[in-house]
């Protein structure tokens, strides 16, 4: 719970060190996040990818401190701009929330209060952290709505969320999140609930705004297309842990983890021949209570036999393979690269 | 919004028309359909040992030999515009809303009903205030302290509250607080508020608590469930993510969403009670609408039963109307549809 002795403030804007978020339940401890570490600088974007239940959203809520004071057992360190947040008081983290770090949620309709106007919800967000009159905050809200591309913001400010279209609603949600100029913005599946045509607009908007505000951005998604569009770095999560981490190029052109291969193979692509099948990952995500022994991915891994029996007995370490590219796999790096080059890549690539 | 209200009022009026038709059907159409003659219907109006002439007179006076649709027209007209039963030298005008005359005391039904209304209203209003405050606050505290001893104790009492019938809790409270301890007056001591406010209050304390106990238990459970559901909503997470204080999240964001459905049920419950809190009024011998209808049913007093039925339906439709309009004020999404 407290800062480990000897640990010191990192250089990065955001750094997670061995973050663990466990939920005790009657059936056992749910290890939603189990030893997650990463760094993120201002102006950079990190994509966190994984299936449902891999711990992506729990991580983001954990950074925001929304698990504090609940049933969750949290350990490790979260450093934000030189401040450690896991050991910080609930009240202090609350003052950072919305101002220093903000979040965009998946479903903008259910994430906005149905009984309050969009403007009222932005005004509220702004006035928590700025002691200004309602008129000033309202002007700011209209200004923000205009900046995220909502037409006639001075009229739409008085509309209710249900009177907006899905894309406009997500824009309004972004306006709300950005109303206090947060330095860290976390977007949890920001485009999943939207029409495909609107998805690209929202992603563009987020990139533009990130450049404008020079904020650090974390995009959480199960859609590799989204992270390909936005991210500098990509973190692949499986069973509450990072299984592969690297630059966007590393993940898309030199992936080394069988799970990442599976994600890439599950992505429908227009440039693929219609006769070619997707390569889905068999099975379903692991229970976070009874995580498979050894490598958590072993029951679903096609290459489990190539680990010399270690897959079911030993937890693989997250090890650097080359230039900051980290992989959690028992297979030797040379073998992984060979499988990628000779078996996976040809299947993924179009003729 | 105005169009919405107009639509709702029209719907309410239509609803009352349907209720009047259904009521008429129950009291006039079904007996006839089952073989009852106009003479048989009329015999109930003229006493046990009436002569055939007297029965025929009643048939004529009450137009019971008209086609049923004409009879319904007259029934409906009586409610809207009043009815004139004068035939020959005997004069009996029944001003609107006319439900006819009681068999028992030959008085028009409507003024009798109005006479009984203050007692029922006193009972319903007092109990409603009590149960709303107690039930909702207990429900909120229980939800926020979920799983604690406090929550469990409150929900156990609430379970008892919804399970125990009023004629049990009412009699126990009378026996303990009125007849053993003597803190409150016993049953049958109701006094009107204009006559003696203090006696009015004293006589109603036990009925209020008894009636409110049942409803408070119900509302505590409803509020708790609603609050738990609301606290899990995405927009509550958003409110927290903005950096709002937990107290503001609860009062400004969660409560408003939780209380809106409660408001609906509250309106309907109060409307229902204004048509007579039958069990409570009977247990405590309060001369209200519910006591009136029970006595009327025992005495086969058809016009009174019919009048109370329409009267109760009117309150429920009215409560529905008010709730609908209030709901549109509270929930902006309702205004659209």
Interface residues (C-beta under 8 A of the other chain):
Chain A: X61 X64 X66 X94 X95 X96 X97 X98 X99 X102 X103 X105 X107 X110 X111 X112 X113 X114 X115 X124 X125 X128 X129 X160 X162 X176
Chain B: X233 X234 X235 X237 X238 X239 X240 X241 X242 X243 X244 X245 X253 X256 X257 X260 X330 X331 X332 X333 X336
